[in-house]
Amino acid sequence: MGVKKKNHKLKAKGLDVEFSQELADQDDLQAQARALAAKQRVQAAQSKS
């Protein structure tokens, strides 16, 4: 059974959106840490195969 890869890039509709570390609250920082950990797990899994 094949797995389809989806393009998960987020696009702002005509808005210039930037993340500001100075304006990040605790939830933002936790979300960044989870995203980084997930990215590292994916990269580790891809390097094994």
DAQUI-V490932 format. One record per residue. N is the residue number from 0. RES is the residue in one small letter. PHI is phi in radians with two decimals (NA if undefined). PSI is psi in whole degrees, -180 to 180 (999 if undefined). OMEGA is omega in degrees with one decimal (* if undefined). Layout:
# DAQUI-V490932
N RES PHI PSI OMEGA
N RES PHI PSI OMEGA
This chain:
# DAQUI-V490932
0 m NA 122 -176.8
1 g -1.38 151 178.1
2 v -1.91 126 177.9
3 k -1.50 135 176.0
4 k -1.63 134 179.5
5 k -1.87 149 175.5
6 n -1.48 112 -176.1
7 h -1.75 24 177.6
8 k -1.26 133 177.6
9 l -1.58 137 179.8
10 k -2.11 130 173.9
11 a -1.49 137 -177.6
12 k -1.45 86 176.8
13 g 1.33 9 -179.2
14 l -1.92 143 174.4
15 d -1.57 105 -174.6
16 v -1.94 126 177.4
17 e -2.27 149 174.8
18 f -1.61 130 179.3
19 s -1.92 116 179.5
20 q -1.05 -34 -178.8
21 e -1.16 -29 -178.0
22 l -1.68 1 -177.1
23 a -1.23 136 173.3
24 d -1.71 -178 -176.2
25 q -1.05 -38 178.5
26 d -1.09 -40 178.2
27 d -1.10 -43 -179.1
28 l -1.15 -40 177.8
29 q -1.16 -40 178.6
30 a -1.12 -40 177.6
31 q -1.10 -42 -179.8
32 a -1.13 -42 178.1
33 r -1.13 -41 -179.7
34 a -1.13 -41 178.9
35 l -1.13 -44 179.5
36 a -1.10 -41 178.4
37 a -1.13 -42 179.5
38 k -1.09 -41 179.2
39 q -1.16 -37 177.3
40 r -1.13 -41 179.2
41 v -1.13 -45 -179.9
42 q -1.11 -39 178.6
43 a -1.15 -41 179.7
44 a -1.17 -39 180.0
45 q -1.21 -33 -179.3
46 s -1.29 -22 178.0
47 k -1.34 -29 -176.3
48 s -1.66 999 *
